[in-house]
Amino acid sequence: MKDRVIKPATNLRGEIKLPGDKSISHRALILSSIADGDCRITGLSNAEDVKNTKKCLQALGVSITKEKKSIVVHGRGMDSMKESGKILDAGNSGTTLRLLSGILAAQNFTTTITGDESLQKRPMRRIIEPLELMGAQIESQAFKAPLKIRGNLLKAIDYASPVASAQVKSCILLAGLYAKGITRITEPSESRNHTELMLKEFQASIQFSAGMAGIKGPFQLKATDIDVPGDISAAAFFLVAGCLLKDSEIIMPNVGVNPTRTGILDALVSMNAPIQKSEYIVLNNEPREKLVTRSGILMPTHLSGSIIPRIIDEIPILAIAATQANGSTTIKDAGELRVKESDRITTVVENLKKMKANIREIKDGMIIDGPTPLKGAEIDSYGDHRIAMAFSIAGLLAEGETLVKNTDCVETSFPGFYDILESLRHD
Ligand code: S3P
């Protein structure tokens, strides 16, 4: 396990190329696998999580090849998957396991899918219940992976999800592609809508608005090419670093700015961060923009309610930003953080306390009083990629060295993170 020593930085300057959006990359691979022809994907993320989706699809008989600048998925239709002789391994990726389960529930064979130690602890009842209502049979121990999914002829359902989760919503929509009739899902608050937008691009009969989606099945997706924008969740670390370090300017072209993902921009702007946007374009229904972040003096903010699903992956780095804001920041309604790759409420609070931040854990979030000078410390990533990266950025601001333990997990979403960080340092 690789530990990293992070030395304080004076500033960060330069232009960077971000990896392809992880959420969109998973969906591009999965939808094109069941489309009716070849699909070329450009800008696909090279993250470990996405590689795991690709490996699972290949184990189900999907042919995926490489062309100069793209990946070609040779879709052979919605019923083209074959029983895999082995257990599918989603690794650390909840998206892989939950989205693929929706498709596996409709196959005429049985599949076992599992993941690493962290994924085996995460809640799966949220997908097991609706998939069983649709007619699948799923065996598990206490609703945790491994899941043994016996596929079936599915029926459409009307489902009110108790959680705002794009993984749950997408799982049900993918199963709904195979079910006869209209499968509807509502959620308590709007989660990211990449699946809906991409299903539209593959010409599915889908309707959706904030907090609800309905799909008509069975439907054979029509092959199309997909270009994946840069990942705003990866940009988040540099958006914050650029604001917090003096005399900094970081330029990030082609970042995905789907409004269901831009909570990080709204939160930072509400904190007075000078973020500039330009060069807006839309491709495959997904908007993209060039983002430029510069040093600023941050104000505190209050984050709760409907913004939470829009910043769910960015809360660790926003908590670091809040330690430098002039006053008290509260983050509430974020109980979902407890069932991510680590319990991100506890792992953020524990680690920030080690750095001498003024932070308090509450049931569904945290309260941070700033500004406090951070002190270098020994940080545990708990094997969680976003904790490793958020605290590597915190280390740049701290007095003295910060040791971030177990940083291999960064590969999960952002291979090349440390090289990019190095390229921006000029001290
Ligand atoms: C994701 C949805 C979110 C997010 C995860 C990726 C997706 O999870 O935290 O990193 O690609 O659908 P939930 O849907 O469980 O909130």
Residues whose N, C-alpha, C, O or C-beta is under 5 A from the ligand:
A	BS01	S3P	S23 T95 A164 S165 A166 Q167 V168 I312 D313
